[in-house]
Amino acid sequence: MVEGEGSITMTGLTLSRRFQIVIACLFPVALLALAGCSGTGGYEIDMMPSPDVFEEGTVDPFIGAIPADELPYDGMLYATDRKPAAEGASQHYYLNERGQVLRLGVAEVELVRDDLTWEEARRISLLKDRNQTIPIRISGLTEFGVLDRTATELMAPETLLQEGRPASEVFAEKVNAKLARSRTKDVYIYVHGYRAIFENPTLVASELWHYLGYRGVFIAYAWPSTPSPWAYLRDIDTAAGYARHLRIFLQYLAEETNAEQIHLVGYSMGTRIVTRAVAQLALMHHEYSPEELQRKLRIGHVILAGSDLDRQVASQYLADGFLEVPRHLSIYMSSRDRALGMSRFLTRRKRLGEMWSEGTLANRVADYLHEREADLSAIYVTAAEGATTGNGHAYFRDSPWVSSDILMTLAYDLPPNDRGLVRNDEDTPIWAFPPDYIDRLRVALIKANPEYGRALSEIGE
């Protein structure tokens, strides 16, 4: 056979043909990288759009909130299993590499703009059409040390050497100090997605806590994802193996802090860590009843947004008793999430965060969702304002309706029908956002919190 561009020889492919195939294989990965889930290209982010539920002032997240400068600790608590950065490293605090243990600490978060105080930032952050940005960044951090229970027998003893009190004691003390001053005695944990640096989840957790009115305690969980265009497959392995640390961390919080409930918000590939950790807890405590598990582990809401988890893997977790661990599981799904579409292309597996196509919701799945409605909510986001912004993947921050729904679920524990959602279809158990969703949600919150009702009366006077 005569060789030519794109031709095949008896011994293999010509160089040009090989190059074409390599490019064809790498192109979708590059697209996925461009669709990335980190949401930041540096060490600061602009505060997310205000959740629409706050727009008219009748619902104010800061009613009764402790002023930011009076919090018992200065900054955002974090847990990370990244490798610490050496002095002078390009990453300021932690590398984008795996550490062997979970490290605990607190990061100082500051406004980038010198002309803003935190009180002014609060006011501006609630405006729907604000004409100025509110950038925030980490200005420093204090690591308390290693959570020693995450160590293994294969580690060198010097890994755990640290000065002063054990990190587990210091961190629990910080959590309990804030809980003691908060009317809400809950802990909230944010677990980020693929291709994020350490600063990103810490800052995102800060803005989520801000819009929760600083209630309870918010913790940023920064697993060692890699901000590289080619890191997707490597991050998949990390998400699977490092779920162990999150599982241990959840057990530690339940045993060592005064949290009444521990809530988890997982995003994108971070949902793999969340679901695997909770599934491991289900298997480890299979002899307990759901009521006993609640008393022991105190896992409240588990919220999965843009979940890059294989649907069939999720079904295996459910079969192993996943739903017996949290009080409720919420799965947000989209039909316009292009990042998940690319993930499905690469893996050839449907993702949990993708909306079922019309007519593909099997009867047995629909029956299961109906039967477990008290424990599981599937929520279709595509009709929500802002849910298709960008690549349609970061809607938990970009959509002021979805962020309203997630935050108010965490704040008031209202089921979907009581916070304004409606059935996407009369014959399916999937919830959706109606055109008057925000009005519905405000009415529900005014009923749930008498202080909002009083604010509404004052506005009308």
N, C-alpha and C positions, 0 to 999 in steps of 0.2 A: 504494500500500500504506500502511495506517495504521501510524504509528510507535508503538512500545510497548517496554517493557523486554525486551531480548533480541531485538527484531525487526530486520529488515534493510531498509534503504532502498535506493532505486535508485542512490544515490551512495556508499554504503558502510555501515559498521557504526555503530550508535548508540554513544554514549559508554559506556553501561553494558555493552553487549555487548563492546566493545573491552576494557574493564577486565576482564571475565570471561576473555577469551582471554589477556590478559597474565598474569593470576594463574595460569591453567592452565599457561602456559609456564614461569613462574618457580617454581611450587610444587615440581616435582621438583628443581630446582636448589637450592632452600632445604633440601629434605630431605637432599640430598647434602652440603650444607654442614654440616648438623647431624650427619651421619654422619662428619664430617671426619677427617682423618688426622694431625692435629698432636699430639694426645694431651696438650696442655697449654694452659692459658689464661693463663699468666703466665711468670715467670722462674725457676720451680723445678718439679721433678717429684718424686713419690715413687718411690723405687727399685722396680722391677718385682718381681713375685713370684719367689721363688727357684725356679730350675729343679728339678724333682722329683728329678733324678738325684743331687742333693746331700743329699737328705733324711736318710738314715740315717747319714751321716758316713763311709761307706766310700769315697765319691768326694769328695775335697776339692780344689777348684780352686786352693787357695792353698798346696798342698804344693810347696815349693821356690820359691814366688813371692817376688819382691823386695818388701819392705814398701813401702807406698804413699808413705811420707814419705822413702824413699831412692831414688826413681826419678830418672833423670838429668835430667829436666825436670819442672817443677811444673805438672801439668795435662794437658789434652787437646789434642793437635795438631788443627788444623782447616785446611780449605781452603774458601774461599767466593768466589763471584762476585756477592755482594750489594754494593750501594753503601754505603760507610762512613757512619755517622751523624755528623752535625755535633754539636758540643758543645751539650747541652741538648735534643737530639731525644728524642721519646717512646720510641723504641727505644734501648736503652743502647749498643749496639755497632755494629750494622749495620741498615740499612733493609730494608724488604720491597720493595726495588726492584732492578732489574738493574744490575749494575756491568759495566764493559766488559772487565775482566780478572779473573784469579783471584788472590786474596790469601791469603797463608799466615801462620799464627800459632799461638799456644798460648793456651788459655783456662784460667784457674784455677778449679777445681771444689772446692767446699767443702760440708761438712755444714751444714744449716740449724740443726740442734739443737746447742746449746752443751754439752749433757750427754753427748754421744757423741764418742768418739775413732774414728779410722778402724779400729783393731783391733776395737773393740766393734761397729762397724758391720759389719765382715766377719762376725763371729760371728752377729749378729742376722739379717743378710741371707740366711743359709743356712737359716733356720728356715722350715718350710712354713707353719705357722699362727702367724706372728709377730703379736703383739698391739700392736705399735707401728710407726709409719711411719719411714722413713728418707728424709726430703726432702733433695735436693741442689740446688745452684744455682751459677751462675757468679758469682764475686766480682770478676773482673777479667780482662783479657787483654792480650797483647802481640802486636801485628801485626809480622811481620818485613818485610812489603812485598809487592810484586807479583811473581808468577811471570812473568818478562818474555816467555817464549816464547808466552804467551797473547795478547800484544798483536797488533794488526793495523795495516796501513798507513793505515787510516782514522782512527786515534786521534791525538789531539794529543800531541806529544812530552812535555809536562809531566805527562801521566798516569803516566809511568814514573819520574819523578824521585823519588829516595829517598836518604836519608842512610845511610852505613855500607855494610856488605857486602851483596851481592845476596841477596835473600830465598831464592833457590834454594839458595845455599850454606848459609845458616843453617838452613833447614828440613831439608835432607839431613843436616846435621851432627847435628841433634836426633834424627832417625830412627836414624841409625847409632849414636849413643851408647846408645840404648835397646836396639837389636839386639845390641850388643856385650855387654850384661849379661844378655840373655835366652837361655834355652836354645832357645827357638823364634825362628827368624830370619825370621818372616813379618810382613807388613803387612796389616791389616784395615781396610776402608773401609766406613763406613755412609752410605748415601744415603737421605735421608728422603722423605716423601710430600708430598702436596698440603696447602696451608694451614698451614704451619709457620713459626714465627719462628726466627731464628738460634739462640737458646738451646736449642731443642728437640732438634735432631739432635746438638748438642754434648753435652747431658746424656744422651741415649739411648746415644750411643757410649760415654760414660763408664761407664754401668751394664753394657753388654755386655762392655766390657773388664774390668770388675770380675769378672764371672762367668766370664771366660776365665782368671782368675787372673793378670791383668796380663801375660800372655805376649805376646811380640812387640810390635808397635806398632799402636795403634788410631788411626784418623783420622776425624774427623767431616767429612763433605762437605755443606756447607750451600748449596744452590742457591737462587736468589731466588724461592721460592714466596710467595704472598700470603695472609695470614690474614684473608681477607674472605669473607663468605657468597656473594659473586658472582664469585669469582676462578677458578672451575674452568676456564673456556675460556681465560682468559689464561694460567693455569699450564700448560695443554697446549702452547701455543705456546712458552713458556719452556723446558719440558722438551725439546722437539724441538730448538730452536736452540742451547741451552746445553750439549748433550751434547759439543760440541766441546771445551769446557774440561776435562771429565772425561777425555776421550780423551788430551788433551795431558798432563794430570796423571799418568795411568797410564804414559805413555811416559817422562815425567820421572823417576818413581819407579824404573822399570826401569833407566834409564840412570845415575842419580845416587846411588842408595842401594844398600846391601848386602842388600836384601831377597831372600830365596830364592824366596818366592812372595808374590803380591799378591792378596788375596781381596776380593770385593765382596759386600756385603749390601744389596740394594735393597728398598725398601718402597713399596707402592702406586704413586703416580705417579712416584716416584723410580726405579722399574724401567724406565720409559721412557728415562730418561737413561742408566742402566746398559746396557740392551740396545742402544741406539743407538750409544753410545760403543764398545762391543765390536764391533758390526757394522761400524762405520767402520774399526776396526783390522783386521778381517778383509779388507775390501776393499783397504785400503792395503798389506797384506802378502800378497796373494793368491798371490804367486809362491813363498812359503815353505811348507815342509812343516810339519805340526803339531809335529814335534820341534824344528824350527828356530824356530817361533813361541814355543814354550815357553822355549827358551834366550834368545830376544830380549826377550820381553814379560813372561814369568814370571807370567802370570795363573793363579791356582789355582782356587779355588771361586768360582763366581758363584751367589749364592743370591737367588731372587726370592720375596718373601712378599707376598701380597695384591696381585698384579700387576695394575695398571690399564692394561694394554696390550692393544690389539686383537689377538685371536688370529691373524687373517690377516696382520697386520703382522709378528707374531712369526715366522710361517712364511716370510715373505720374508727376514727376517734369517737364518734357518736356511739358506735356499737360497743366500745370499751367503757361506756359510762360517762363520757365527757359532761353531759348535761346534769349529772348528779352533783357536780362540784360547784358551779356558780349559781347564784340565784336566778340570773337571766343571761342569755346570749343574744346579742343583736348582730345581724349580718347585713351590712349595707352593700347593695349591688347596683351596677350600672350597665346599661347597654351601649354606652359611648365612652368606655374607658379604653383608650387606645394602647396604653401600656400593658394592660392585662391581655388585650388582643394579641400583642406581640409575644407576650409570655406564652400564651396558648399556642402560637405559631411555633415557638422554639421547642416547647415540651410536648406538643401534640396532646395536651390534656386540658380540659376545661377548668377554668379557675373558679374558686368559690365566690369571688367578688364580681363575676360576670352575671348579668341577668339571664335567666332562662329565656330562650327564644319562644315565640308564641307556639303553643301546642306541644312543647317538649317537656313540660312539667308532668312527669309520670304520675299516674294515679296514686301509686304507693308513696311517692314523695309528698304529694299534696295531702294525703291522709296523715302522714307522719307529722307534717307541719301543723295540721289542725289538732292532732292529738297532743302535741307538745307545745301548744300555743302559750301556755303559762310560763314555759321555760325558754322558748326560742321565738325570735321575731326576725323575719326576712323583710328588708325594706328596700324598695326600688327608688333610686335617687334621681333618675335622668330628668324628670319633670321639675325638679327643685331648681330654684333660681341659682345660676352660677355653677351648676353641677357639671357642665361640659366645658368650663373654662380651660384653656390650654389643651392638654392632652386628655382632659377629663378624668385624671387619676387622683389629684390632690383635692377632691371635692370636700373632704372633711374640714379643710381650711378655706378653700376658695368659695364654697357655696355658703352664703349667710343663712340659708334655710337648713342645710345639713348640719352646720356647726350649732345652730340653735337647737336642733333636735337632739344631737349628741350631748351637749352641755346640760340641757334641761332634763334629759333622762338621768344623767348623773346627779343633778342637783335635787330632783324631786321624785325620782323613782316612779314616774307615770308610765303606764302601758301605752302602746301605740294609739289605741282608739281614744284614750283620755288626753292625749297631747296634740290631737288634730289630724293625725294621719287617717287615711281611708283605704279600703281594699282596692288594690289595683284592678281587680276583676272580681265580680261577684262569686265566681266559681273557684277562685284561687285564694290561698291563705297569705298572699304577699301584700304588704302595705305600701302605700305610695303617698306622694305629696299633692294634695288638692290645691287649686288656685288660691283659696283663702286660708291656706295653712297657717300663716303667721297670725291672722286674726283668731283662728281657733286656738292656737297655742297660747296666746295672751290671755284669752278668757280662762283657759285651764289653769294658768299660773296664778291669775288673780284669785281664783278659788283656792288654790293650794297654799298661797301665801297672803295672809290678810294685810301685810304691810304694803303689798302692791295695790290692793284695793283702796287703802287709805291714800296712797300717792295719786291714784286716779281721781279720787274725790277732790283732792287739793288742786289738781290741774283744772277740774271743771268749775271751781269756785271763782 
